[in-house]
Amino acid sequence: MSQTDPEVHPTVEDVAEDIATMEIRGAATIADAAAEALAAQAEDSDATDPEAFRAEMRAAARRLRETRPTAVSLPNSLRYVLGAMEGDSVEELRESVTAGAEEFRTELDQAQENLGRIGANRLRDGDTVMTHCHSTDALSCVEHALEQGKEIHAIVKETRPRKQGHITARWLREMDVPVTLIVDNAARRYLDQTDHVLVGADSIAADGSVINKVGTSGLAVNARERGVPIMVAAQTLKLHPDTMTGHTVEIEMRDEREVLTLDEEDEIGDVTVENPAFDVTPPRYVDAIVTERGQFPPESIVTLMRELFGDQQGGEPWEK
Ligand code: RI2
């Protein structure tokens, strides 16, 4: 935060902290929490003039933006809510922000539902999906397949270092889906028993590359070699507008202690630990990107991006 930035609301501070520490995680969930936090900032603001109110909202958005760099759902959410901010008085501005946040959150839920219904059509009765990490968009496809009366089995990768596969296993069990949990290194062996690799995305680039939890690209290469289709469930909130103008997606590097505890390091000796949270799967390893607007071969996702973002240029609303 710069010296001149106004104070942000404690809810914004808490949500930012929870996103950074991954108490709140998953691209869609992060976007939802960020929109809710902006609404809290707007509701409780005691700014007396419109410019002070706008400055507070920008400071809150900046604080949320700086937490994690890779999932574009976060800046897309902030852009949506701040883009809705309009009015001449504090009251008008406040109302426009809270209404924008509510609308965003409703659309997010709706998009996930619609995406799930489309993705479910790719799954046949009796299919086995292999999952990586935990994606609410991916699980929406399974949920809708079950609603269509299909029986689905799941092979769930543990997903080191944070074992987010455990969250997926829990959700699937709540849906009564039979789950086989495997360590990441066993994935290739179990591809023989898999009908679809089903993953989510944190960002999708204009060339159709999929940025998702580290390990996705290796899984996709192995799946392609075994002839198993790779399906990416990603609502359009995951499309990264900056990649249309040549920018690349920053890959978050997380704390080395997620990989190696201090005690473990004491035993091993001094080592360098690298802990990238995400990797990039090139479009040639992806069969379909399933969005709420239909399913797309990765190479054609750019047409949807042009339609959604147009020639969107210039700085972000929180940078003014
Ligand atoms: P949904 C997660 O990142 C995973 O990489 C997951 O595939 C992706 O977000 C999308 O999740 P992290 O926040 O939006 O766990 O589909 O690092 O829930």
Residues whose N, C-alpha, C, O or C-beta is under 5 A from the ligand:
A	BS01	RI2	R25 G26 A27 A28 T29 H132 C133 H134 S135 T136 D137 A138 G200 A201 D202 N212 K213 A233
